[in-house]
Amino acid sequence: MFTGIVTAIGTIREAKQEGDLTAIITCPYDPEGIAIGASIACSGVCLTVVDKGGVEGDGWFTVNISGETLARSVPAHWVEGARLNLETALKLGDELGGHIVTGHVDGVGSVVSITPIGDSLRFEIAAPRDLAPYIAAKGSITVNGVSLTVNEVVDQADGTCHFALNIIPHTAAVTTIGALAVGDQVNLEIDVLARYLKRMQALKG
């Protein structure tokens, strides 16, 4: 489990296909504090550490990325040089600053518009048809591993939806969200509570 509060930005140093895709990700974490087999969310995708090295401030870890993960997430995130939002797994007693995040990406959205409002940025993101029913104003959503609050939802005629987010300067600076441009794709994870409510509603129907 994660909270969607990004603690570092990593960069893919090497990516090669060996059955599954194997990626080496550089990061500022102290490798002594990363256990083999530990989970790290990489731009919203929960991945397992299979190797590690380096020193604090200049560490690295290796992960294997399955075909299922590649199919459900943004392809551009898994190439050499790509920057990723990182979060280590939630520990018992940690502050829950965002919302409960599983690290299981539900689908891919795209940035429709970015509008400056004061010091912040208003992002409008298009979500696919199968995710649209789970997105609600003032609800939570995870975008590239970042826990965010939905400000507004506009349903589209084709069954998809556009939802709006307010990105404050701090979030833009400490995550990769600030580097997004119109047309970029993003990993989306819906709120787990919305998932169960939708299932319960379907069963009642």
HELIX and SHEET records of a PDB file:
HELIX    1   1 PRO A   31  GLY A   33  5                                   3    
HELIX    2   2 GLY A   67  ARG A   72  1                                   6    
HELIX    3   3 PRO A   75  TRP A   78  5                                   4    
HELIX    4   4 ALA A  132  TYR A  134  5                                   3    
HELIX    5   5 PRO A  169  VAL A  174  1                                   6    
HELIX    6   6 THR A  176  ALA A  179  5                                   4    
HELIX    7   7 VAL A  192  LYS A  204  1                                  13    
SHEET    1   A 7 ALA A   8  GLN A  17  0                                        
SHEET    2   A 7 LEU A  21  CYS A  27 -1                                        
SHEET    3   A 7 ASP A  58  ILE A  65 -1                                        
SHEET    4   A 7 VAL A  45  VAL A  55 -1                                        
SHEET    5   A 7 SER A  39  CYS A  42 -1                                        
SHEET    6   A 7 ARG A  83  THR A  88 -1                                        
SHEET    7   A 7 ALA A   8  GLN A  17 -1                                        
SHEET    1   B 7 GLY A 107  ILE A 117  0                                        
SHEET    2   B 7 SER A 120  ALA A 127 -1                                        
SHEET    3   B 7 CYS A 161  ILE A 167 -1                                        
SHEET    4   B 7 VAL A 146  ASP A 155 -1                                        
SHEET    5   B 7 SER A 140  VAL A 143 -1                                        
SHEET    6   B 7 GLN A 185  ILE A 190 -1                                        
SHEET    7   B 7 GLY A 107  ILE A 117 -1                                        
END                                                                             
